[in-house]
């Protein structure tokens, strides 16, 4: 177990495996890890040796989300993004290869957004999902505001986005957020099995099909992505946002004032 979180990669024939490795902090993401994930996704996107990607995580949890003080605190770390890279949430540039994501344990905030930036999700039966940004005085900025909707429908999306509730893998499967639920500990093996089956098919055909499917939704997604700076501006400078982050660090219930 490394002291600092990182993103590791492995190659298994035509499968490129991307591993979130920060179990000591429930796989919470630092800015450096986000940059490493972008690099890994870009390698998958660009390298013709890789036909399918698998994203998974070490330990009991997929991810608890962002390491908040490293992103928003007074000692926030610098965030770098390389021009031309695939971004982790597929908002500016999305990976052209099929991606299967395996999740387990805690799958909070950006964990949901990361899996929705891929294509197929396999969840361990112990997985717990929550899009809780509004509990912190902020809002989802990694695509949940539109991909949750496109995957689950308006009512299901608003139910979970408004309540900021925690729900099970069975519920996630019921509403279409994940495609398979397997016994805990088998999610990565199953994701790799699915990836291997996908890799038996013609890669150019798969990419063309994914590109065509994305064209169906890209106009709406483009408008939703364009709205992210407006959402950011509307919430990040508020007193509620400051209170939400303080309450998270202090491990207490937030007291919001609506300003």
C-alpha positions in Angstrom: 0.0 0.0 0.0 1.6 3.2 -1.1 1.7 6.3 1.1 0.6 8.5 -1.7 -2.3 7.6 -3.9 -1.7 6.8 -7.6 -3.1 5.4 -10.7 -1.5 2.1 -11.9 -2.0 0.4 -15.2 -1.6 -3.2 -16.4 -1.7 -4.8 -19.9 -3.5 -8.1 -20.4 -3.3 -8.9 -24.1 -5.7 -6.4 -25.7 -7.1 -5.2 -22.4 -5.7 -2.1 -20.7 -6.5 -2.1 -17.0 -6.5 1.2 -15.1 -6.4 0.8 -11.3 -7.2 3.4 -8.7 -4.7 2.8 -5.9 -5.3 4.8 -2.7 -7.1 2.4 -0.4 -5.7 4.1 2.8 -8.0 7.0 1.9 -10.9 5.0 0.5 -9.4 5.7 -3.0 -10.1 9.4 -2.7 -8.7 11.4 -5.6 -5.9 14.0 -5.3 -5.2 16.4 -8.2 -2.2 14.3 -9.1 -4.3 11.1 -9.3 -6.8 12.9 -11.6 -3.9 13.9 -13.9 -2.6 10.3 -13.9 -6.1 9.0 -14.7 -6.3 11.4 -17.7 -2.9 10.1 -18.9 -4.0 6.5 -18.6 -7.2 7.1 -20.5 -5.3 8.9 -23.2 -2.9 5.9 -23.5 -5.9 3.7 -23.9 -7.4 6.1 -26.5 -4.2 6.4 -28.6 -2.5 3.0 -28.4 -3.9 0.7 -31.1 -2.6 -2.3 -29.1 -5.4 -1.8 -26.6 -8.9 -2.6 -27.7 -10.8 -2.4 -24.5 -10.3 -0.7 -21.1 -11.1 -1.8 -17.6 -11.3 0.7 -14.7 -11.2 -0.7 -11.2 -9.9 0.0 -7.7 -7.8 -1.5 -5.0 -9.2 -2.3 -1.6 -12.8 -2.3 -0.2 -14.0 0.8 -2.0 -14.1 2.2 -5.5 -13.7 5.8 -4.4 -15.1 8.1 -1.7 -14.7 11.0 -4.2 -12.3 13.9 -4.1 -9.8 14.5 -1.3 -11.6 17.8 -0.7 -8.8 19.8 1.2 -6.4 19.0 -1.7 -8.9 20.6 -4.2 -10.7 23.3 -2.3 -8.8 24.0 0.9 -6.3 26.9 1.6 -3.5 24.5 0.7 -5.2 23.2 -2.4 -2.8 21.5 -4.9 -2.3 22.8 -8.4 -4.4 20.9 -11.0 -2.8 20.3 -14.4 -4.5 19.1 -17.5 -2.6 18.3 -20.7 -4.1 19.7 -23.9 -5.3 16.9 -26.1 -5.7 14.4 -23.3 -8.8 12.5 -22.6 -10.3 14.0 -19.5 -11.3 11.7 -16.7 -15.0 12.5 -17.0 -15.1 12.6 -20.8 -16.5 16.1 -20.9 -14.0 17.6 -23.4 -12.6 14.5 -25.0 -14.0 11.0 -24.4 -12.1 7.8 -24.9 -13.0 6.1 -28.2 -12.4 2.6 -26.9 -15.0 0.5 -25.0 -14.6 0.8 -21.2 -15.9 -1.6 -18.6 -15.8 -0.3 -15.0 -15.8 -2.5 -11.9 -17.0 -0.9 -8.6 -17.3 -2.0 -5.0 -17.9 -0.6 -1.6 -18.2 3.2 -1.5 -19.0 4.7 -4.9 -19.6 8.4 -4.1 -19.7 11.6 -6.2 -17.0 11.4 -8.8 -17.0 7.6 -8.5 -20.5 7.6 -10.2 -19.3 10.3 -12.7 -16.2 8.2 -13.6 -18.2 5.1 -14.3 -20.8 7.1 -16.3 -17.9 8.4 -18.5 -17.4 4.7 -19.5 -19.8 2.3 -21.1 -20.6 -0.8 -19.0 -20.6 -1.1 -15.2 -20.2 -4.2 -13.1 -21.0 -3.6 -9.4 -20.1 -5.8 -6.4 -23.2 -6.5 -4.4 -21.7 -4.5 -1.5 -21.5 -1.3 -3.6 -23.1 1.8 -2.2 -23.8 4.8 -4.4 -24.3 8.5 -3.5 -24.2 11.7 -5.4 -23.9 13.9 -2.4 -22.4 17.2 -3.6 -25.5 19.2 -2.6 -25.0 18.0 0.9 -21.7 19.9 0.7 -23.2 23.1 -0.6 -21.9 22.5 -4.1 -23.2 20.6 -7.2 -21.9 17.8 -9.4 -19.4 19.1 -11.9 -18.2 15.9 -13.6 -21.2 15.1 -15.7 -23.7 13.6 -13.2 -26.2 16.4 -14.0 -26.8 15.0 -17.4 -25.4 11.4 -17.6 -27.4 10.3 -14.5 -30.4 11.6 -16.4 -29.6 9.8 -19.7 -28.9 6.5 -17.9 -31.8 6.4 -15.4 -34.5 8.8 -16.6 -35.8 12.0 -15.2 -37.6 10.8 -12.1 -34.9 8.4 -11.0 -32.2 11.0 -11.6 -33.9 13.7 -9.7 -34.9 11.4 -6.9 -31.2 10.6 -6.1 -29.7 13.9 -7.1 -32.1 15.9 -4.9 -32.1 13.5 -1.9 -28.3 13.0 -2.0 -29.2 9.6 -0.6 -27.1 6.4 -0.4 -28.5 3.5 -2.4 -27.6 -0.1 -3.1 -26.1 -2.0 -6.0 -29.5 -3.7 -6.5 -31.2 -0.2 -6.8 -28.4 0.9 -9.2 -29.1 -2.1 -11.3 -32.9 -1.6 -11.2 -32.6 2.0 -12.6 -29.9 1.2 -15.2 -27.0 2.8 -13.5 -25.1 -0.5 -13.6 -25.5 -3.5 -15.9 -24.5 -6.4 -13.7 -24.3 -7.1 -9.9 -21.9 -9.8 -8.8 -20.8 -11.2 -5.4 -18.3 -8.9 -3.7 -14.7 -9.7 -4.8 -15.8 -10.9 -8.2 -16.4 -7.5 -9.9 -13.0 -7.1 -11.4 -12.8 -10.6 -12.7 -16.2 -10.2 -14.3 -15.3 -6.9 -15.8 -12.2 -8.4 -17.4 -14.2 -11.3 -18.7 -16.7 -8.9 -20.3 -13.8 -6.9 -21.7 -12.2 -10.1 -23.2 -15.5 -11.0 -24.9 -15.7 -7.4 -26.3 -12.1 -7.7 -27.6 -13.1 -10.8 -29.7 -15.0 -8.4 -31.9 -13.6 -6.2 -34.6 -12.1 -3.1 -32.9 -12.8 -0.6 -35.7 -16.4 -1.7 -35.8 -16.7 -1.2 -32.0 -15.2 2.2 -32.2 -17.4 3.3 -35.1 -20.4 2.1 -33.2 -19.5 4.0 -30.1 -18.8 7.1 -32.1 -22.1 6.8 -33.8 -23.9 6.3 -30.5 -22.2 9.3 -29.0 -23.4 11.4 -32.0 -26.9 10.7 -30.9 -26.4 12.4 -27.6 -23.5 14.8 -28.2 -25.6 17.9 -29.0 -27.4 17.7 -25.6 -24.2 16.7 -23.8 -22.4 19.7 -25.4 -25.0 22.1 -24.0 -24.8 20.4 -20.6 -21.0 20.6 -20.6 -21.1 24.2 -21.6 -23.3 24.9 -18.6 -20.7 23.6 -16.1 -18.9 26.9 -15.7 -22.2 28.6 -14.9 -23.0 25.9 -12.3 -19.5 26.3 -10.9 -19.9 30.0 -10.6 -23.4 29.7 -9.0 -22.3 27.4 -6.2 -18.5 27.5 -5.5 -18.3 31.0 -4.2 -21.3 30.8 -1.9 -21.3 30.7 1.9 -23.1 27.4 1.7 -20.2 25.9 -0.3 -17.7 27.1 2.4 -19.9 25.7 5.1 -20.3 22.4 3.2 -16.6 21.9 2.9 -16.0 23.0 6.6 -18.6 20.6 7.8 -17.0 17.8 5.8 -13.5 18.5 7.2 -15.0 18.8 10.7 -17.2 15.7 10.3 -20.5 17.3 11.2 -23.8 18.1 9.7 -23.8 21.2 7.5 -26.0 24.2 8.4 -27.0 25.9 5.1 -28.4 29.4 4.8 -29.2 29.5 1.1 -26.6 32.1 0.3 
